[in-house]
Amino acid sequence: MQELTGWKETIFDIVRSIKDPEKQASLGDLVVVQEDLISVSKDSASDLLTARIEIVPTVPHCSFATLIGLCVVTKLNRELPSGR
């Protein structure tokens, strides 16, 4: 369980610095990403980790929500160790 909490914190640290496509602030500053909306689970058969990251757009009809999601996935793929 402690390992999963560590991964949750690591993921949040990585994604909170992503800049919002419309504003000069980061997703963390705008509270688009929040640590309590990130969950990490481990598959017991393969030991692979799965992260679920929920975002809270700044407006309900945000046309950039898909782009923000893609930025989150891309940044995690680049910064997390391979195989995780």
C-alpha positions as CSV (number, residue, x, y, z in Angstrom):
1,M,0.0,0.0,0.0
2,Q,2.8,2.4,0.8
3,E,4.3,1.8,-2.6
4,L,1.1,2.8,-4.3
5,T,0.9,6.0,-2.2
6,G,4.4,6.8,-3.4
7,W,3.4,6.3,-7.0
8,K,0.3,8.5,-6.5
9,E,2.5,11.3,-5.2
10,T,5.0,10.9,-8.0
11,I,2.3,11.0,-10.6
12,F,0.9,14.2,-9.1
13,D,4.3,15.8,-9.0
14,I,4.8,15.1,-12.7
15,V,1.4,16.2,-14.0
16,R,0.8,19.3,-11.8
17,S,3.4,21.3,-13.7
18,I,1.8,20.9,-17.1
19,K,0.7,24.3,-18.4
20,D,-3.0,24.8,-19.2
21,P,-3.4,25.3,-23.0
22,E,-5.5,28.5,-22.5
23,K,-3.9,30.0,-19.5
24,Q,-0.4,30.8,-18.3
25,A,-0.9,28.8,-15.1
26,S,-0.2,25.1,-14.5
27,L,-2.8,22.4,-14.1
28,G,-1.9,22.1,-10.4
29,D,-2.2,25.9,-9.8
30,L,-5.7,25.8,-11.5
31,V,-6.7,22.7,-9.5
32,V,-7.4,20.9,-12.7
33,V,-5.4,18.0,-11.3
34,Q,-5.7,17.1,-7.7
35,E,-3.7,14.4,-5.7
36,D,-6.9,13.0,-4.2
37,L,-8.3,12.4,-7.7
38,I,-5.4,10.1,-8.6
39,S,-5.6,6.4,-7.8
40,V,-3.0,3.7,-8.4
41,S,-3.7,0.0,-8.4
42,K,-1.5,-3.1,-8.8
43,D,-2.4,-6.2,-10.8
44,S,-1.5,-9.1,-8.6
45,A,-0.9,-11.5,-11.6
46,S,1.4,-9.2,-13.6
47,D,2.6,-6.7,-11.0
48,L,1.7,-3.9,-13.5
49,L,0.5,-0.6,-12.1
50,T,-2.5,1.2,-13.4
51,A,-3.1,4.9,-12.7
52,R,-6.4,6.6,-13.0
53,I,-6.2,10.4,-13.1
54,E,-9.4,12.5,-13.1
55,I,-9.2,16.1,-14.2
56,V,-11.5,18.9,-13.3
57,P,-11.8,21.3,-16.2
58,T,-11.9,25.0,-15.3
59,V,-15.3,25.3,-17.0
60,P,-17.8,22.5,-17.6
61,H,-17.8,22.9,-21.4
62,C,-14.0,23.0,-21.7
63,S,-13.0,22.3,-25.3
64,F,-9.4,21.5,-24.3
65,A,-10.2,18.6,-21.9
66,T,-9.1,16.0,-24.5
67,L,-5.9,17.9,-25.1
68,I,-5.2,18.1,-21.4
69,G,-5.7,14.4,-21.1
70,L,-3.3,13.8,-24.0
71,C,-0.7,16.0,-22.3
72,V,-1.1,14.1,-19.1
73,V,-0.6,10.7,-20.8
74,T,2.4,12.0,-22.9
75,K,4.2,13.6,-19.9
76,L,3.8,10.4,-17.8
77,N,5.0,8.2,-20.7
78,R,8.1,10.4,-20.9
79,E,8.9,10.8,-17.3
80,L,7.9,7.5,-15.6
81,P,10.3,4.6,-15.6
82,S,9.7,2.2,-18.5
83,G,7.7,-0.9,-17.5
84,R,5.6,1.1,-15.0
